[in-house]
Amino acid sequence: MKDAPHLTPVTFQPYRLFGRWLQTAVFAVSLLAGAGAQAAPKRILAFGDSLTAGPGLAAEDTLPAQLQRQLKAKGVDAEVINAGVSGDTTAMGLERLDYALSAGPVDAAILELGANDMLNGMPPRDARANLEKMIETFQSKGVTVILAGMVSSNNWGQAYREEFDSIYPDLARKYGVTMIPFFMEGVWGDPKLLIGDGVHPNAAGAAKIAKKMTPYVEKALASPGARKESRAQ
């Protein structure tokens, strides 16, 4: 078998060489195409209310921008899109979800809504139903969901608090999504980490939240259930 190439007439060698060159070229193009696909950054939709939007902050200091930097520092090539709207309840988020998804393909979504429902004393069952519909919409489009957990204040009594606080862990279990436990923990109520209104994180507060979120987002992106080619349209 080692002598087989020498059995080929000399007149056919140019065609063999051309064939080998063509195969090599096709293989190289395939490798480059694959490398290009792998190099595409993960697009993460930060879909929330003012806690995501970042009132009073420069664009580079908002939670999505700081999360993007934290992920890149961990070697995760990601673009985090700020889709936070101040004042949004879960009902308002549900109303604008299709529009947000029509803006371009995304691989994952951080669903951060519910704080305004709670602050306004809206029924927890309604917040639960709206969050369920949003999770189902994301998942129907192949988007990996990361649920940002919120907890209730004591304003509305113990029964309200128990019902509201159960929403996020219940939905995480039901839909098999990654949940970030009370993502404002350590920031909520700390004046050093909040802007003048005493509610929204300042740059340092947003950095602390981003640091808390980063390992959960990493885990969700690396999980077997995360579709590498979701790119919801």
Buried (B, 14 or more C-beta within 10 A) or exposed (E): EEEEEEEEEEEEEEEEEEEEEEEEEEEEEEEEEEEEEEEBBBBBBBBBBBBBBBBBBEEEBBBBBBBBBBBBEEEBEBBBBBBBBBEBBBBBBBEEBEEBBEEEBBBBBBBBBBBBBBBEBBEBEEBBBBBBBBBEBBBEBBBBBBBBBBBBBEEBEEEBBEBBBEBBEBBBEEBEBBBBBBBBBBBBEBEEBBBEEEBBBBBBBBBBBBEBBBEBBBEBBEEEEBBEEBBBE
